[in-house]
Amino acid sequence: MVAQRPAAPAFRYRAFISYSHRDKAWAAWLHRALERYTIPHRLVGTLTETGVVPRRLSPIFRDADELATARDLGQKVTQALGQSACLVVVCSPAAALSRWVDEEIRTYQRLGGGERIFCLVVGGEPNASRIPGRGAEECFPPALRQRYDAEGGLSDDVIEPLAADVRSGGDGKADALCKLVAGMLGVGLDTLKRRDLQRRARRAVALSAVALAVALVMTLLALRATLARRDAVVASHVAERRQKDAEDLVAFMLGDLNDRLAQVSRLDILEAVDDRAMAYFQAQPTNEVSDRALLQRATALEKIGSVRLDQGRLDAALASYEAARVVAVRLAADQPSDVSRQGLLGEITTFIGMVHWRQGRLDDAQRTFADARGVLVAAEQASPTNDDLHFQLALLDNNMGRVMEARGALDEAGAHYRDMLGRLQRLAAADGGNVDVAEWLGSAHYNLGKLALMRGELAHAVAEFSADEAIQARLSRAEPKDANRQDSLLNVQAMLGRVQVLAGDVPAGTARLQQAVDAARALVALDLSNTDAQEHVALFSIQLARLRRLAGEHAAARDLLAAAMPIFAMLRKQDPRNAAWQREYAEAQVEASAQALLRGDRVAANAAANDAMRWLGPLRAAQPADRATLLAALSACLAAADAAPDAVAARMLRERALGEAGADGAQADPRLLALRTEAMLALGRRADAAPLIETLRVAGYRDPALVQRLRSQHIDYPVNEAFQRELVAATGGSR
């Protein structure tokens, strides 16, 4: 007797994705991942409790409209809920507070779908509201914490929905997606993963076979080329052809094959292919091949270095760049009058300096950049009208300025940045349509704005950042679909917004920072693998959270912090040696400490502040003159003092902060002066703080934290009207 298939309602959508619009990047990723998921062939057509397993999970409903001004869900959303086979909720602290996410869940439960609700946890903590003092971490909306009874009312039963977890230490994206798909299809997770792994393994084996076959062919060709070179002179052209064929295969391995291997996450094979190519090049002589082959070799080795740099394999990248430099030195020496060869040598040498910079080896970076500069200046003297050389030298000035800035040598850094600005201004005057020149011209203004801020010249800093913003905005309008242009614009918007806040224009600065956060989130939605955009979302969210907290907008501050922390966890796991990401994570912990104090959780505040100090200690030791790290370390130390368990510990921490702040030679930085002032006032040293307060007032510094602290101690701090006029003049009369 043949079993009858259960009757199943005909649903229009495979799933309805419910999410807070603060989590729209995760919702967009989930939407794409579900609709692109290829169900293993051997499962298609099988019968489960949810029906027949389809070939694809599409369509998926995700409402992209904002609902802030609506009074109810609306007919479209309600209808879509009724036509969806299951509901997938993107869970986070923002979702837990969202009225609309909760209402979508309740509506779906009323429609009889209570057993077909699945969760993707992207932040916060499930059922944290049951733990005293941790309610702000709750990621489940209220409707997911209790069950409806037969009459439609809430019962006392606690719901335990199937939840996939993409937080740090959770399932990871791949396993989380498998868990959701298994639940939606009604198949066992182990069954789906086993079938999925079998499918991926078959694809990987196929690509592995291609890689190994290409490597074998390349080896045979190389062997034939070597044997051909040993033949008589009359056969030399055969050797060159074999050599060219082999190196063309290497180019394929570094291009198309690498891309295909990356698509199936076979980094082990990808790295093996690159390593094989590297070994091949290192085994080849440089004195028995044509200049064309040598140029190809140098370019290929440079590309291998760039791939390894993107993978975070700094030592391997350095080895590749250094091998490329050996070839470039030979080419440059053979034809010293060939400017293009000198330029190639200078470019590769600059890449070597960049790796040293990423590794925190400032001495090596400075020396290598100086070597590159020597090569490029000599080439420039031989070809004074070569704009490519002028552009390379401008970028080299940018790199050398960064090294000097990290050393605390601001005068030397400023000289490099001004040289950079001058070169780019001349190039822009000669070719106003060159967008690369225009973009880096903006960066030169940005660099000078940073130095002005460190020197306490707030009006000058605002003027320089405004100049950069105007350039980046123009480029962005010209190429609205270019993500790199958008990224450059939002970066300067955030910086300008922060400096406007320091100068007292809090509404304008906050608005700019919010604009930068929104723009960064949009870039992440386009490409979840864009780590620069991910970093900007997290960093700018933390900076905006601080402003929202100081303005009394505590819920908004909590949401911003909750959105940022999982991103920092992901970034730190991806590249543990990235110093900037470590510092920014510590800054996020300082904000977490401040928010914990606001809700009366001193234990959590103390833990977060001490965690920040623990991460910042090694960074301070590696680059003691780096201003951003110093400011972060002092902020963490003072946060730990505010959350200290007793007065003795608090005093010791504040004295420590004062000692570290006083050890820095650049005492004009108003951010540094404000932190010293905060420590002195907390220690009761009001008289000692008075000169610093006056210096800050004259400089026009009006960060909300300082203003609030002075007000709490009844210290008069009037607006500097002269500075306000200077600020208006610096920005061309607009603020």
C-alpha positions, 0 to 999 in steps of 0.5 A: 500500500502506497503511503499518501502524502500529507496535504500541505497548504500552497504557500507563495513564499518559502519564508518571511524574514522579520528583522529590525532595520538596524539589522538590514545588512544581516537580513539582506545576507540571509535573503541572498543566502537562502535564495541562492542555496542549492539543495543537495540533489539527493534530497530534492523530491523527498517527502518530509513533515513540511512537504516535498523538498524543493530544488530551491528556497525561493522566493523569500519575502523581505519587506524593505520598507520602513514602518516608523510612521505606520499604525499597523503592519499593513495589508501587504505584510499581513498578506505575505505572512499568511502566504509564507511557509515559515518565519525567520526572525533576525534576532538582536537587541534591536529586534527585541525592542522593535514593535514591528518585529514583535507584531509580525511574530504575533501575527504569524502565531495567530495565523497558526504558524507558531511551530514554523518560526526559526531564529538567526541570532546576530547579537545580544543574548537569547532570554537574557531578560530572565537574568537580573541586570541583563535585560538590555542584552535580550535578543528575542522579541517578547512574542518569542519568549511566551506561547499563545494558548488555544484562546489566543492569549499568552500562556506561561509556557516558555518558547524555545525556538530553533535558533542559528547563531552567527555571533562570535563563538556561535555556529558560523555563517555556513553552519547557521545557514544549514541549521535554518535550511534543515528546519525549513525543509524538515530534514535532520541537520546532520543529513543536510550537512552530510549531503551538503559536504558531499556536494562541496567535496565533489566540487572541490575535488574537481577544482583540485584536480584542475589545479593539480593538472595545471601545476603538473603541466606547468612543471613539465613545461618548465622542465622542457624549457630547462632542457631546451636551454641546454640545447644548442643556441639554435634552439634558444627560441624554443626555450623562450617559448616554453618559458612563456607558456609556463609563465602564462599558465602561472598567470592563469593559476594566479587569476581565474583558478584562484578566483574559482577556488576561493568561491568554494572556500578551498583556501588550502588549495589556493595557497598551495597553488600560489606557493607552487607558483612562487617556488617555480619562479624562485627556481628559474634563472634571471639571466637566461630569459627575455626581458619580456618574461622578466617583466611578466615575472615581476608583475606576477610576483607582485600580484602573489604578494598582493593576494597574500597581503589581502589574506593577512599572510604578511610574511608570505606577502613580504617574501613575494614582494622581495622576490619581485624586487630582485627581478625589478632590480635586474631590469632597472639595472639593465636599462637605467634610462627606462623610466617605466622600469625605475617606476616598477622598482619604486612601486615594488619597494613601496609595497615592501615598506607597506608590509613593514608598516602593517607589521608595526616595524616602523624602522624598516618601513621608514628605511624602505620608503626612503629607498623607494623615494631614492629610486623615484626621485632619480627617475623623476630627474631623468623625466621631469614631466612624467606625471606617473612618477609625480603621482607615485612620489605623492603617495610615497609622501603619504606613506612616509608621513604616516610613519612620522606621525606614528613616531610622534614626529608631527613636524616631519609628518607635516612636511611630507603631507604638504609635499604630497598636497603640492604635488597633487595640486599641480597634477590636478591643475594639469589634468582636472579630470583625473579622479585618482589624483582628485581622491588623493588630493582629498586625502592630503587635506585629510592628513593635514586636518589630523595634524591640525587636530593634534596641535589644537587648531580646531578651526584649521582641522575643520577647514581641511576636513571640509575640503576633503569632504567636498572633493569626495562628495563630488567624486561620489556624485560622479560615480554613485555606484562606485563603493570605493568612492562612497567609502572615502566619502563616509570616512571623511564625513565621520571625521569631520562630524567628530571634530565639529562635535569637539568644536561645539557644533554637536547637532551638525557633528552628530548628523554627519556621524549618523550619515556615515553610519548609514552609508557604511551599513549600505555598503555592507548590505551590498557586500558582506565581505567588505571588511573596510565597510564592516569596520566603519559600521562598527567604529562609527556606531561606537562613536555615535553611541557615545554622543547619543549616551551623552545626549541622554538617548540611552536606548539608541546608544545601547542599540548602536553598541549592540550592533557594533560588538559582533562586528568587532568580534568577527574582525578580530577573529579574522585578523588577530594582528590588525592593530587598528581593529584591536584598538577600536574594539578596546574603544567599544569596550570603553563605551560598554563600560560607560553604558553599564555604569549608567544602568548601575552594573558596576561589575560589568563596567569594571570588566569591560574597562579592564578588558580594554586596558588589557588589549591596549597594553601591547599596542602602547608598548609597540607604538608608544607615540601613536596618538590614537592608541594613547587616547584610547588607553587613557580613556580606558584607564579613566573608565576603569577608575570610574568603575573601580571597586573602591576609592583607593583603586580609582585614585591609583588608576587616575594617577596612572592616567595622569602620568601617561598623559604627561609623558606625551610631548604633544601637549596641545592636543585638546583631547589629551588635555580634556582627559587630563582635566577629567582625571584632575577634577576626579582627584580633587585637584581643581586648582591644577586643572584651572589652566588646562580648562582655560587652554581648552576654552581658548582653543574652542574645545566643547566636547559634551563630556567635558562640558557636562563634567565642568557643569557638574562641578559648577565651573564656568566655561563660557563659549569663546566667541572669537573662536566661533568667528574663526571657525565660520571663516575657516569654513567659508562662512558656512557651518 
